[in-house]
């Protein structure tokens, strides 16, 4: 089954890769939460160099997000992104 999963993953990455936001760091190769925090800190510090400015920061933990996925909604969202539905018997 692992070989099949790798094939499907490669197929999905090829289709969805160009559709992803360049500022998305989660679940992407060679990107991490640390990269996102460092980039956010960089932009925030640049902004704070201007007089009279301030920054608000919100960190949200989505570590259990995949435990709540509803497969039918996921399939609907993927079809909206024009990802072809894979059907295997």
Contact map, one row per residue, 1 for C-alpha under 8 A:
11111000000000000000000000000000000000000000000000000000000000000000000000000000000000000
11111100000000000000000000000000000000000000000000000000000000000000000000000000000000000
11111110000000000000000000000000000000000000000000000000000000000000000000000000000000000
11111111000000000000000000000000000000000000000000000000000000000000000000000000000000000
11111111100000000000000000000000000000000000000000000000000000000000000000000000000000000
01111111110000000000000000000000000000000000000000000000000000000000000000000000000000000
00111111111000000000000000000000000000000000000000000000000000000000000000000000000000000
00011111111100000000000000000000000000000000000000000000000000000000000000000000000000000
00001111111110000000000000000000000000000000000000000000000000000000000000000000000000000
00000111111111000000000000000000000000000000000000000000000000000000000000000000000000000
00000011111111100000000000000000000000000000000000000000000000000000000000000000000000000
00000001111111111000000000000000000000000000000000000000000000000000000000000000001000000
00000000111111111000000000000000000000000000000000000000000000000000000000000000000000000
00000000011111111100000000000000000000000000000000000000000000000000000000000000000000000
00000000001111111110000000000000000000000000000000000000000000000000000000000000001000000
00000000000111111111000000000000000000000000000000000000000000000000000000000000101000000
00000000000111111111000000000000000000000000000000000000000000000000000000000000000000000
00000000000001111111000000000000000000000000000000000000000000000000000000000000000000000
00000000000000111111100000000000000000000000000000000000000000000000000000000000100000000
00000000000000011111110100000000000000000000000000000000000000000000000000000000000000000
00000000000000000011111100000000000000000000000000000000000000000000000000000000000000000
00000000000000000001111110000000000000000000000000000000000000000000000000000000000000000
00000000000000000000111110000000000100000000000000000000000000000000000000000000000000000
00000000000000000001111111010000000000000000000000000000000000000000000000000000000000000
00000000000000000000011111110011101100000000000000000000000000000000000000000000000000000
00000000000000000000000111110011100000000000000000000000000000000000000000000000000000000
00000000000000000000000011111010000000000000000000000000000000000000000000000000000000000
00000000000000000000000111111111000000000000000000000000000000000000000000000000000000000
00000000000000000000000000111110000000000000000000000000000000000000000000000000000000000
00000000000000000000000000011111000000000000000000000000000000000000000000000000000000000
00000000000000000000000011111111101000000000000000000000000000000000000000000000000000000
00000000000000000000000011010111111100000000000000000000000000000000000000000000000000000
00000000000000000000000011000011111110000000000000000000000000000000000000000000000000000
00000000000000000000000000000001111111000000000000000000000000000000000000000000000000000
00000000000000000000000010000011111111100000000000000000000000000000000000000000000000000
00000000000000000000001010000001111111110000000000000000000000000000000000000000000000000
00000000000000000000000000000000111111111000000000000000000000000000000000000000000000000
00000000000000000000000000000000011111111100000000000000000000000000000000000000000000000
00000000000000000000000000000000001111111110000000000000000000000000000000000000000000000
00000000000000000000000000000000000111111111000000000000000000000000000000000000000000000
00000000000000000000000000000000000011111111100000000000000000000000000000000000000000000
00000000000000000000000000000000000001111111110000000000000000000000000000000000000000000
00000000000000000000000000000000000000111111111000000000000000000000000000000000000000000
00000000000000000000000000000000000000011111111100000010000000000000000000000000000000000
00000000000000000000000000000000000000001111111110000000000000000000000000000000000000000
00000000000000000000000000000000000000000111111111000000000000000000000000000000000000000
00000000000000000000000000000000000000000011111111001110000000000000000000000000000000000
00000000000000000000000000000000000000000001111111101110000000000000000000000000000000000
00000000000000000000000000000000000000000000111111101000000000000000000000000000000000000
00000000000000000000000000000000000000000000011111111000000000000000000000000000000000000
00000000000000000000000000000000000000000000000111111000000000000000000000000000000000000
00000000000000000000000000000000000000000000000001111100000000000000000000000000000000000
00000000000000000000000000000000000000000000001111111110000000000000000000000000000000000
00000000000000000000000000000000000000000000001100011111000000000000000000000000000000000
00000000000000000000000000000000000000000001001100001111100000000000000000000000000000000
00000000000000000000000000000000000000000000000000000111110000000000000000000000000000000
00000000000000000000000000000000000000000000000000000011111000000000000000000000000000000
00000000000000000000000000000000000000000000000000000001111100000000000000000000000000000
00000000000000000000000000000000000000000000000000000000111110000000000000000000000000000
00000000000000000000000000000000000000000000000000000000011111000000000000000000000000000
00000000000000000000000000000000000000000000000000000000001111100000000000000000000000000
00000000000000000000000000000000000000000000000000000000000111111000000000000000000000000
00000000000000000000000000000000000000000000000000000000000011111100000000000000000000000
00000000000000000000000000000000000000000000000000000000000001111111000000000000000000000
00000000000000000000000000000000000000000000000000000000000001111111100000000000000000000
00000000000000000000000000000000000000000000000000000000000000111111100000000000000000000
00000000000000000000000000000000000000000000000000000000000000011111100000000000000000000
00000000000000000000000000000000000000000000000000000000000000011111110000000000000000000
00000000000000000000000000000000000000000000000000000000000000001111111011000000000000000
00000000000000000000000000000000000000000000000000000000000000000001111111000000000000000
00000000000000000000000000000000000000000000000000000000000000000000111111100000000000000
00000000000000000000000000000000000000000000000000000000000000000000011111110000000000000
00000000000000000000000000000000000000000000000000000000000000000000111111111000000000000
00000000000000000000000000000000000000000000000000000000000000000000111111111100000000000
00000000000000000000000000000000000000000000000000000000000000000000001111111110000010000
00000000000000000000000000000000000000000000000000000000000000000000000111111111000000000
00000000000000000000000000000000000000000000000000000000000000000000000011111111100000000
00000000000000000000000000000000000000000000000000000000000000000000000001111111111100000
00000000000000000000000000000000000000000000000000000000000000000000000000111111111110000
00000000000000000000000000000000000000000000000000000000000000000000000000011111111000000
00000000000000010010000000000000000000000000000000000000000000000000000000001111111000000
00000000000000000000000000000000000000000000000000000000000000000000000000000111111100000
00000000000100110000000000000000000000000000000000000000000000000000000000000111111110000
00000000000000000000000000000000000000000000000000000000000000000000000000000110011111000
00000000000000000000000000000000000000000000000000000000000000000000000000100010001111100
00000000000000000000000000000000000000000000000000000000000000000000000000000000000111110
00000000000000000000000000000000000000000000000000000000000000000000000000000000000011111
00000000000000000000000000000000000000000000000000000000000000000000000000000000000001111
00000000000000000000000000000000000000000000000000000000000000000000000000000000000000111
